[in-house]
Amino acid sequence: MALVLLVVSTIAGTDAFTQTPEMTRSYQRGSSLYEAGLYEAAAPYFVWALALSEQEFGANSARTGFILKNLATVYSRLGQYSAAEPLYLRALEIFERTFGPENGLVAEVVNDLSIVYVEQEKFIQAEPLLERVLGSLEQAFGADDPRVAVAAYNYGFASEFLGDSQKARDLYVRALTVWQSQKVLDSDRIAAARARLAGLGRSQERRAPSLAPYLPRLMPGQTPRKEPRVAAAKGARTKPLLQPANDTPAPNAGKGWRVQIAALKTRESAERESARLSQVHAGFLPALSIVEAILPKGTFYRVGTFPLPDRDAATTLCEALKARQQDCIVVRR
Protein backbone atom coordinates (compact mmCIF):
# COMPACT_ATOMS: atom_id res chain seq x y z
CA MET A 1 0.00 0.00 0.00
CA ALA A 2 1.59 3.26 -1.07
CA LEU A 3 1.77 6.05 1.46
CA VAL A 4 0.71 9.60 0.63
CA LEU A 5 3.95 11.57 0.89
CA LEU A 6 3.64 14.99 2.48
CA VAL A 7 5.11 17.79 0.41
CA VAL A 8 4.39 21.47 -0.10
CA SER A 9 1.23 21.22 -2.15
CA THR A 10 -2.29 22.39 -2.78
CA ILE A 11 -5.07 20.07 -1.66
CA ALA A 12 -8.56 20.34 -3.10
CA GLY A 13 -10.60 22.79 -1.07
CA THR A 14 -7.60 24.18 0.84
CA ASP A 15 -4.87 26.73 0.28
CA ALA A 16 -1.26 25.79 -0.26
CA PHE A 17 0.61 25.45 3.02
CA THR A 18 4.16 24.69 4.14
CA GLN A 19 5.18 22.26 6.84
CA THR A 20 8.14 22.74 9.18
CA PRO A 21 11.46 21.00 8.40
CA GLU A 22 11.16 18.94 11.59
CA MET A 23 7.79 17.58 10.53
CA THR A 24 9.08 16.87 7.01
CA ARG A 25 12.14 14.99 8.31
CA SER A 26 10.11 12.90 10.72
CA TYR A 27 7.51 12.00 8.12
CA GLN A 28 10.07 11.19 5.42
CA ARG A 29 12.01 9.01 7.85
CA GLY A 30 8.85 7.12 8.74
CA SER A 31 7.95 6.76 5.05
CA SER A 32 11.39 5.33 4.22
CA LEU A 33 11.18 2.80 7.02
CA TYR A 34 7.64 1.86 5.98
CA GLU A 35 8.65 1.30 2.35
CA ALA A 36 11.48 -0.94 3.62
CA GLY A 37 8.93 -3.03 5.53
CA LEU A 38 10.19 -1.83 8.94
CA TYR A 39 6.74 -0.95 10.25
CA GLU A 40 7.61 -1.05 13.94
CA ALA A 41 10.51 1.33 13.37
CA ALA A 42 8.34 3.63 11.24
CA ALA A 43 5.57 4.05 13.81
CA PRO A 44 7.29 6.51 16.22
CA TYR A 45 8.21 8.86 13.38
CA PHE A 46 4.62 8.97 12.13
CA VAL A 47 3.44 9.52 15.71
CA TRP A 48 5.74 12.53 16.04
CA ALA A 49 4.70 13.87 12.63
CA LEU A 50 1.06 13.55 13.73
CA ALA A 51 1.70 15.49 16.93
CA LEU A 52 3.44 18.27 14.96
CA SER A 53 0.67 18.37 12.34
CA GLU A 54 -1.99 18.76 15.02
CA GLN A 55 -0.03 21.67 16.49
CA GLU A 56 0.76 23.36 13.16
CA PHE A 57 -2.35 22.72 11.08
CA GLY A 58 -4.98 21.59 13.59
CA ALA A 59 -6.49 18.25 14.58
CA ASN A 60 -9.04 18.36 11.74
CA SER A 61 -6.88 19.54 8.85
CA ALA A 62 -6.46 17.54 5.65
CA ARG A 63 -2.73 17.31 6.36
CA THR A 64 -3.44 15.71 9.71
CA GLY A 65 -5.88 13.36 7.99
CA PHE A 66 -3.17 12.03 5.68
CA ILE A 67 -0.87 11.28 8.62
CA LEU A 68 -3.71 9.64 10.56
CA LYS A 69 -4.40 7.38 7.58
CA ASN A 70 -0.78 6.38 7.16
CA LEU A 71 -0.13 5.79 10.86
CA ALA A 72 -3.26 3.63 10.93
CA THR A 73 -1.86 1.65 8.00
CA VAL A 74 1.37 1.04 9.93
CA TYR A 75 -0.54 -0.26 12.97
CA SER A 76 -2.69 -2.41 10.69
CA ARG A 77 0.41 -3.95 9.13
CA LEU A 78 1.67 -4.70 12.64
CA GLY A 79 -1.62 -6.46 13.45
CA GLN A 80 -2.52 -3.78 16.01
CA TYR A 81 -6.03 -3.33 14.67
CA SER A 82 -7.50 -1.76 17.80
CA ALA A 83 -4.88 1.00 17.56
CA ALA A 84 -5.54 1.49 13.83
CA GLU A 85 -9.34 1.72 14.17
CA PRO A 86 -9.68 5.17 15.85
CA LEU A 87 -7.10 6.65 13.48
CA TYR A 88 -8.98 5.47 10.39
CA LEU A 89 -12.22 6.80 11.88
CA ARG A 90 -10.68 10.23 12.39
CA ALA A 91 -9.18 10.23 8.89
CA LEU A 92 -12.53 9.20 7.39
CA GLU A 93 -14.35 12.05 9.13
CA ILE A 94 -11.74 14.58 7.94
CA PHE A 95 -11.69 13.37 4.33
CA GLU A 96 -15.48 13.19 4.01
CA ARG A 97 -15.82 16.72 5.35
CA THR A 98 -12.92 18.12 3.29
CA PHE A 99 -13.24 16.29 -0.04
CA GLY A 100 -16.78 14.87 -0.05
CA PRO A 101 -18.05 11.29 0.34
CA GLU A 102 -17.31 10.29 -3.27
CA ASN A 103 -13.59 11.15 -3.17
CA GLY A 104 -11.09 8.36 -3.84
CA LEU A 105 -9.31 8.94 -0.53
CA VAL A 106 -12.60 8.36 1.27
CA ALA A 107 -13.01 5.09 -0.64
CA GLU A 108 -9.50 4.04 0.43
CA VAL A 109 -10.16 4.72 4.11
CA VAL A 110 -13.55 2.99 3.98
CA ASN A 111 -11.85 -0.07 2.52
CA ASP A 112 -9.01 -0.01 5.06
CA LEU A 113 -11.39 0.47 7.98
CA SER A 114 -13.54 -2.43 6.79
CA ILE A 115 -10.44 -4.65 6.83
CA VAL A 116 -9.66 -3.57 10.41
CA TYR A 117 -13.22 -4.40 11.46
CA VAL A 118 -13.11 -7.80 9.74
CA GLU A 119 -9.79 -8.70 11.37
CA GLN A 120 -11.31 -7.87 14.78
CA GLU A 121 -14.48 -9.82 13.87
CA LYS A 122 -16.56 -6.66 14.26
CA PHE A 123 -18.86 -7.72 11.46
CA ILE A 124 -21.75 -5.45 12.41
CA GLN A 125 -19.47 -2.44 11.86
CA ALA A 126 -17.77 -3.99 8.83
CA GLU A 127 -20.86 -4.91 6.80
CA PRO A 128 -22.04 -1.38 5.80
CA LEU A 129 -18.49 -0.39 4.92
CA LEU A 130 -18.05 -3.49 2.77
CA GLU A 131 -21.27 -2.55 1.01
CA ARG A 132 -19.80 0.91 0.30
CA VAL A 133 -16.58 -0.66 -0.99
CA LEU A 134 -18.56 -2.90 -3.33
CA GLY A 135 -20.51 0.07 -4.70
CA SER A 136 -17.36 2.19 -5.18
CA LEU A 137 -15.52 -0.56 -7.03
CA GLU A 138 -18.50 -1.37 -9.23
CA GLN A 139 -18.82 2.28 -10.20
CA ALA A 140 -15.09 2.62 -10.86
CA PHE A 141 -14.39 -0.65 -12.70
CA GLY A 142 -17.71 -2.14 -13.82
CA ALA A 143 -19.81 -5.01 -12.46
CA ASP A 144 -17.75 -7.78 -14.11
CA ASP A 145 -14.35 -6.68 -12.83
CA PRO A 146 -12.52 -9.21 -10.59
CA ARG A 147 -11.96 -6.47 -8.00
CA VAL A 148 -15.73 -6.21 -7.66
CA ALA A 149 -15.79 -9.98 -7.13
CA VAL A 150 -13.33 -9.62 -4.24
CA ALA A 151 -15.57 -6.98 -2.67
CA ALA A 152 -18.67 -9.16 -3.15
CA TYR A 153 -16.89 -12.10 -1.54
CA ASN A 154 -15.87 -10.02 1.47
CA TYR A 155 -19.37 -8.61 1.84
CA GLY A 156 -20.67 -12.16 1.79
CA PHE A 157 -18.03 -13.13 4.34
CA ALA A 158 -19.37 -10.56 6.82
CA SER A 159 -22.99 -11.42 6.03
CA GLU A 160 -22.33 -15.09 6.71
CA PHE A 161 -20.89 -14.31 10.13
CA LEU A 162 -23.96 -12.20 10.89
CA GLY A 163 -26.25 -15.11 10.08
CA ASP A 164 -27.70 -13.83 6.78
CA SER A 165 -27.07 -16.95 4.73
CA GLN A 166 -29.21 -15.85 1.78
CA LYS A 167 -27.34 -12.57 1.34
CA ALA A 168 -24.03 -14.39 1.75
CA ARG A 169 -25.07 -16.94 -0.89
CA ASP A 170 -26.04 -14.23 -3.39
CA LEU A 171 -22.74 -12.42 -2.87
CA TYR A 172 -20.61 -15.57 -3.08
CA VAL A 173 -22.42 -16.56 -6.29
CA ARG A 174 -21.77 -13.11 -7.72
CA ALA A 175 -18.07 -13.37 -6.92
CA LEU A 176 -17.83 -16.90 -8.30
CA THR A 177 -19.58 -15.93 -11.53
CA VAL A 178 -17.12 -13.11 -12.17
CA TRP A 179 -14.05 -15.19 -11.38
CA GLN A 180 -15.22 -18.04 -13.59
CA SER A 181 -15.71 -15.63 -16.51
CA GLN A 182 -12.10 -14.42 -16.58
CA LYS A 183 -9.73 -15.47 -19.37
CA VAL A 184 -7.12 -16.40 -16.78
CA LEU A 185 -8.83 -18.30 -13.97
CA ASP A 186 -7.81 -17.84 -10.35
CA SER A 187 -8.28 -21.33 -9.00
CA ASP A 188 -7.66 -20.32 -5.39
CA ARG A 189 -10.47 -17.76 -5.31
CA ILE A 190 -12.85 -19.98 -7.25
CA ALA A 191 -12.21 -22.81 -4.80
CA ALA A 192 -12.69 -20.47 -1.83
CA ALA A 193 -16.08 -19.25 -3.10
CA ARG A 194 -17.25 -22.80 -3.87
CA ALA A 195 -16.22 -23.95 -0.40
CA ARG A 196 -18.17 -21.14 1.26
CA LEU A 197 -21.25 -21.91 -0.81
CA ALA A 198 -21.01 -25.60 -0.01
CA GLY A 199 -20.71 -24.92 3.71
CA LEU A 200 -23.52 -22.39 4.07
CA GLY A 201 -26.20 -23.51 6.49
CA ARG A 202 -24.50 -26.66 7.69
CA SER A 203 -20.93 -25.88 8.74
CA GLN A 204 -20.27 -25.36 12.43
CA GLU A 205 -16.95 -23.68 11.64
CA ARG A 206 -17.83 -20.16 10.53
CA ARG A 207 -14.35 -18.80 9.86
CA ALA A 208 -13.71 -18.05 6.22
CA PRO A 209 -10.78 -16.81 4.18
CA SER A 210 -10.97 -13.03 4.03
CA LEU A 211 -9.77 -11.48 0.80
CA ALA A 212 -10.20 -7.94 2.15
CA PRO A 213 -6.49 -7.00 2.12
CA TYR A 214 -6.39 -7.57 -1.64
CA LEU A 215 -8.86 -4.85 -2.61
CA PRO A 216 -7.32 -2.19 -4.89
CA ARG A 217 -6.59 1.40 -4.01
CA LEU A 218 -9.05 3.97 -5.36
CA MET A 219 -7.27 7.24 -5.97
CA PRO A 220 -8.89 9.94 -8.14
CA GLY A 221 -7.63 9.57 -11.72
CA GLN A 222 -5.46 6.58 -10.81
CA THR A 223 -4.94 3.86 -13.42
CA PRO A 224 -6.27 0.57 -11.98
CA ARG A 225 -3.41 -1.62 -10.89
CA LYS A 226 -3.11 -5.37 -11.26
CA GLU A 227 -4.29 -7.17 -8.15
CA PRO A 228 -1.73 -9.10 -6.14
CA ARG A 229 -2.32 -12.83 -6.31
CA VAL A 230 -3.73 -14.50 -3.23
CA ALA A 231 -1.44 -17.18 -1.89
CA ALA A 232 -2.94 -20.66 -1.91
CA ALA A 233 -4.45 -21.52 1.43
CA LYS A 234 -2.89 -24.49 3.17
CA GLY A 235 -5.02 -27.12 4.84
CA ALA A 236 -8.70 -26.66 5.59
CA ARG A 237 -10.50 -24.09 3.48
CA THR A 238 -12.31 -22.77 6.55
CA LYS A 239 -9.11 -21.12 7.78
CA PRO A 240 -8.45 -17.49 6.80
CA LEU A 241 -5.79 -16.76 4.22
CA LEU A 242 -4.38 -14.20 6.64
CA GLN A 243 -4.70 -15.15 10.29
CA PRO A 244 -5.75 -12.17 12.45
CA ALA A 245 -2.82 -11.15 14.60
CA ASN A 246 -3.06 -10.59 18.32
CA ASP A 247 -3.09 -6.90 19.23
CA THR A 248 -0.35 -7.54 21.79
CA PRO A 249 2.91 -8.76 20.25
CA ALA A 250 5.07 -11.25 22.11
CA PRO A 251 7.63 -9.56 24.37
CA ASN A 252 11.22 -9.50 23.16
CA ALA A 253 13.31 -11.43 25.64
CA GLY A 254 16.48 -9.49 24.80
CA LYS A 255 17.44 -5.98 25.78
CA GLY A 256 16.29 -3.05 23.73
CA TRP A 257 15.34 0.60 23.83
CA ARG A 258 11.96 1.21 25.45
CA VAL A 259 9.82 4.18 26.37
CA GLN A 260 8.92 3.90 30.05
CA ILE A 261 5.82 5.82 31.09
CA ALA A 262 5.11 4.67 34.64
CA ALA A 263 6.44 2.50 37.47
CA LEU A 264 4.06 1.18 40.13
CA LYS A 265 4.28 -0.99 43.22
CA THR A 266 1.74 -3.66 42.26
CA ARG A 267 0.96 -5.50 39.03
CA GLU A 268 -2.74 -4.72 39.43
CA SER A 269 -2.10 -0.99 39.53
CA ALA A 270 0.29 -1.29 36.59
CA GLU A 271 -2.37 -3.11 34.56
CA ARG A 272 -4.92 -0.38 35.36
CA GLU A 273 -2.45 2.32 34.36
CA SER A 274 -1.60 0.48 31.14
CA ALA A 275 -5.29 0.32 30.22
CA ARG A 276 -5.76 4.00 31.07
CA LEU A 277 -2.77 5.07 29.00
CA SER A 278 -3.93 3.00 26.04
CA GLN A 279 -7.29 4.76 26.20
CA VAL A 280 -5.91 8.27 26.70
CA HIS A 281 -3.39 7.89 23.88
CA ALA A 282 -5.47 5.66 21.60
CA GLY A 283 -3.83 5.62 18.19
CA PHE A 284 -0.59 7.20 19.44
CA LEU A 285 0.73 4.34 21.51
CA PRO A 286 1.46 0.86 20.22
CA ALA A 287 0.81 -2.10 22.53
CA LEU A 288 2.25 -1.64 26.04
CA SER A 289 4.18 -4.07 28.19
CA ILE A 290 4.59 -4.47 31.94
CA VAL A 291 8.09 -5.40 33.12
CA GLU A 292 8.79 -6.53 36.68
CA ALA A 293 11.91 -4.91 38.18
CA ILE A 294 13.38 -6.06 41.51
CA LEU A 295 15.35 -3.15 42.98
CA PRO A 296 16.93 -2.39 46.39
CA LYS A 297 13.91 -0.19 47.15
CA GLY A 298 11.52 -3.04 46.36
CA THR A 299 9.72 -4.54 43.38
CA PHE A 300 8.29 -2.22 40.74
CA TYR A 301 6.17 -2.88 37.67
CA ARG A 302 7.24 -0.67 34.80
CA VAL A 303 4.69 0.30 32.16
CA GLY A 304 6.10 1.08 28.74
CA THR A 305 6.56 -0.05 25.18
CA PHE A 306 7.98 -3.30 23.93
CA PRO A 307 11.58 -2.95 22.68
CA LEU A 308 11.85 -0.50 19.78
CA PRO A 309 14.37 -0.91 16.93
CA ASP A 310 16.83 1.72 18.17
CA ARG A 311 17.35 4.66 20.52
CA ASP A 312 16.26 7.21 17.90
CA ALA A 313 12.88 5.50 17.50
CA ALA A 314 12.37 5.42 21.28
CA THR A 315 13.42 9.07 21.64
CA THR A 316 11.07 10.14 18.85
CA LEU A 317 8.12 8.37 20.46
CA CYS A 318 8.90 9.82 23.89
CA GLU A 319 9.12 13.34 22.42
CA ALA A 320 5.72 12.85 20.81
CA LEU A 321 4.25 11.77 24.14
CA LYS A 322 5.78 14.77 25.92
CA ALA A 323 4.15 17.00 23.32
CA ARG A 324 0.88 15.52 24.57
CA GLN A 325 1.85 16.39 28.19
CA GLN A 326 2.69 12.77 28.99
CA ASP A 327 5.85 12.20 31.05
CA CYS A 328 8.15 9.43 29.85
CA ILE A 329 11.79 8.37 29.78
CA VAL A 330 13.89 6.39 27.30
CA VAL A 331 15.55 3.36 28.88
CA ARG A 332 17.59 0.39 27.73
CA ARG A 333 16.81 -2.89 29.42
Residue pairs with C-beta under 8 A, 6 or more apart in sequence:
1 73
1 217
2 217
3 31
3 34
3 35
3 70
3 73
4 66
4 69
4 70
5 27
5 28
5 31
6 19
6 23
6 24
6 27
6 49
6 63
6 66
6 67
8 16
8 17
8 18
8 19
9 16
10 16
11 62
11 63
11 98
12 98
12 99
13 62
13 98
13 99
14 61
14 62
14 98
17 57
17 63
19 27
19 52
19 53
19 56
19 57
19 63
20 52
20 56
22 52
23 49
23 52
23 53
23 56
26 45
26 46
26 48
26 49
26 52
26 316
27 45
27 46
27 49
27 67
29 42
29 45
30 42
30 43
30 44
30 45
30 46
30 49
30 70
30 74
31 42
31 70
33 39
33 41
33 42
33 45
34 42
34 46
34 70
34 73
34 74
38 309
39 74
39 77
39 78
40 78
40 286
40 308
40 309
41 308
41 309
41 310
41 313
42 74
43 71
43 74
43 75
43 78
43 286
43 313
43 317
44 308
44 313
44 314
44 316
44 317
44 320
45 313
45 316
46 67
46 70
46 71
46 74
47 71
47 284
47 316
47 317
47 320
48 316
48 317
48 319
48 320
48 323
49 67
50 64
50 67
50 68
50 71
50 284
50 320
51 284
51 320
51 323
51 324
52 323
53 61
53 63
53 64
53 67
54 64
55 323
57 63
57 64
58 64
60 93
60 94
60 97
61 94
62 94
62 95
62 98
62 99
64 94
65 90
65 91
65 94
65 95
65 98
66 91
68 87
68 88
68 90
68 91
68 94
68 283
69 87
69 88
69 91
69 95
69 105
69 108
69 109
69 112
71 87
71 283
72 84
72 85
72 87
72 88
72 91
72 112
72 116
72 283
73 84
73 112
75 81
75 83
75 84
75 87
75 283
75 286
76 84
76 112
76 115
76 116
76 119
78 245
78 249
78 286
79 119
79 244
79 245
79 246
79 247
79 249
80 245
80 247
80 249
80 286
80 287
81 116
81 119
81 120
81 244
81 245
81 247
82 120
82 247
83 247
83 282
83 283
83 285
83 286
83 287
84 116
84 283
85 113
85 116
85 117
85 120
86 282
86 283
87 283
88 109
88 112
88 113
88 116
89 113
90 283
91 109
92 106
92 109
92 110
92 113
95 103
95 105
95 106
95 109
96 103
96 106
99 105
99 106
100 106
103 220
104 218
104 219
104 220
104 221
104 222
105 219
105 220
107 132
107 133
107 136
107 140
107 218
108 217
108 218
108 219
110 129
110 132
110 133
110 136
111 129
111 133
111 136
111 212
111 215
111 218
113 129
114 126
114 129
114 130
114 132
114 133
114 154
114 212
115 210
115 212
115 213
115 215
117 123
117 125
117 126
117 129
118 126
118 130
118 154
118 157
118 158
118 210
118 212
119 210
119 212
119 244
119 245
120 244
121 161
121 244
123 158
123 161
123 162
124 162
126 158
127 155
127 158
127 159
127 162
130 151
130 154
130 155
130 158
130 212
131 155
133 151
133 154
133 155
133 215
134 148
134 151
134 152
134 155
136 218
137 145
137 147
137 148
137 151
137 215
137 216
137 218
138 145
138 148
138 151
140 218
140 224
141 147
141 148
141 224
142 148
144 178
144 181
145 178
146 178
146 179
146 182
146 186
146 227
147 215
147 216
147 224
147 227
148 178
149 174
149 175
149 176
149 177
149 178
149 179
149 189
150 175
150 189
150 211
150 214
150 215
150 227
151 215
152 171
152 172
152 174
152 175
152 178
153 171
153 172
153 175
153 189
153 192
153 193
153 196
153 211
154 210
154 211
154 212
154 215
155 171
156 167
156 168
156 169
156 170
156 171
156 172
156 175
156 196
157 168
157 196
157 208
157 210
157 211
157 212
159 167
159 168
159 171
160 168
160 196
160 200
160 206
160 208
161 206
161 208
165 200
165 201
168 196
168 200
169 197
169 200
172 193
172 196
172 197
172 200
173 197
175 189
175 193
176 190
176 193
176 194
176 197
179 185
179 186
179 189
179 190
179 193
180 190
186 229
186 230
188 229
188 230
188 231
188 232
188 233
189 211
189 230
191 237
192 208
192 209
192 211
192 233
192 237
192 241
195 237
195 238
196 208
199 205
199 238
203 238
205 236
205 238
207 238
207 239
207 240
208 238
208 240
209 233
209 237
209 239
209 240
209 241
210 240
210 241
210 242
211 230
211 241
213 242
214 227
214 228
214 230
216 224
216 225
216 227
217 225
230 241
231 241
233 239
233 241
247 287
248 287
249 287
249 306
251 289
251 306
252 306
252 307
254 307
255 307
255 332
255 333
256 306
256 307
256 308
256 309
256 332
256 333
257 307
257 308
257 309
257 310
257 311
257 313
257 314
257 330
257 331
257 332
258 289
258 291
258 304
258 305
258 306
258 307
258 308
258 314
258 330
258 331
258 332
258 333
259 304
259 305
259 308
259 314
259 317
259 318
259 321
259 328
259 329
259 330
259 331
260 302
260 303
260 304
260 328
260 329
260 330
260 331
261 277
261 288
261 303
261 304
261 321
261 326
261 327
261 328
262 270
262 273
262 277
262 302
262 303
262 304
263 293
263 300
263 301
263 302
263 303
264 270
264 273
264 300
264 301
264 303
265 298
265 299
265 300
265 301
266 301
267 290
267 292
267 301
269 301
270 290
270 301
270 302
270 303
271 290
273 303
274 288
274 290
274 303
277 285
277 288
277 303
277 326
278 285
278 288
280 326
281 321
281 324
281 326
284 320
284 321
284 324
285 305
285 321
286 305
286 306
287 305
287 306
288 303
288 304
288 305
288 306
289 303
289 304
289 305
289 306
290 301
290 302
290 303
291 301
291 302
291 304
291 333
292 299
292 300
292 301
292 302
293 299
293 300
293 301
293 302
293 333
304 328
304 331
305 314
305 317
308 314
308 317
311 330
311 332
314 330
315 330
318 328
318 329
318 330
321 327
321 328
322 328
